[in-house]
Amino acid sequence: MKILITGGAGYIGSHVAKQLLETTGHQITILDNLSTGSTATLDTLKRIRDFTFVRLDLKEFDKVNILLQDNKFDVIIHFAASIVVPESVENPLKYYMNNTVNTTNLIRCATDAKVEKFIFSSTAATYGEPTEIPKNGIDENYPTNPINPYGMSKLMSERILQDTAQADPNFKYLIFRYFNVAGADINRVDGKLSPRIGQSFPNATHLIKIASECAVGKREKMAIFGDDYPTVDGTGVRDYIHVDDLADAHIKAIGYLDTDPSDIFNCGYGKGFSVKEVVETMKSATGTDFKVEIAKRRAGDPAILISDNSKIRTKMNWVPKYDDLGLICRSAYEWERK
């Protein structure tokens, strides 16, 4: 098959590209504007197997349309987006333009070019601030009520996909709502972790990325944003998933859509860790210590987000391989050491 990966030079997109290049013979095209994607990551992927790279911004509607018309892709896996929650609160129009408007045009171009499968990178931020966490976590039927423009921009894109598929019986989608994605490529050399790719996003805001930078000495200290949440230790609780497990779900999605209808799936491990627990795990897993300060809460951060992942396990037979917070932390740390 011919597969287009938008944002494929970025963190999650590159791990999906890696697995496709390693385990399939599909023709892969990566589209990225390199605003946050890494050319070094592309060079590493090239050493696995050849692919086509197109440097293009999705806001260039005419060029996007020409690309899709000329290539007749079978599958689009769409990652390209702005992803920083506090920034979305400060600059909402950037998020609605880049995430929703550009995605809408990509969907339009996809249907015009008769692309049959569209796999979309969404987020648990679509659930907003849950008033009550069910015992088994938040499932896909939990009410969506985003509390920040990032979550809303993704939810709007979800709805556009659903309406488009309703109108076009030849167009199918799979939406993945990510919980907190972390870690780096699980690659071992002589039995030791040696990630080839990882999270290269500049000015990172993800907790495990920041903690791993502290552990290797790239940062002098880090902040915990809020210790007065209604949680076990006052800090926010999240469901962390290793990026390679998440990538595996995307690979399975391609075959899933051959025989199954369009759908929405949570991607998480179904258990939560507080910010303080993550920090202590990073220190313990790496044998390091670093300074941690308490800061005020960030805008748009809910207290608790934990997934119910029973649907993806049951319907897609998805079985995580790296459900271990210590391993997630160690892989992120080894990536930062490179």
Secondary structure, DSSP 8 states (H G I E B T S, - for coil): -EEEEETTTSHHHHHHHHHHHHH---EEEEEE--SS--HHHHHHHHHH---EEEE--TT-HHHHHHHHHHH--SEEEE------HHHHHH-HHHHIIIIIIHHHHHHHHHHHTT--EEEEEEEGGGG-S-SS--TT-B-TTS----SSHHHHHHHHHHHHHHHHHHH-TT-EEEEEEE-EEE-----EETTEE--SS----TT---HHHHHHHHHTTSSSEEEEE-S-SSSSSSS-EE-EEEHHHHHHHHHHHHHHHHHS--EEEEES-S--EEHHHHHHHHHHHHT---EEEEE---TT--SEE-B--HHHHHHS----S---HHHHHHHHHHHHH-
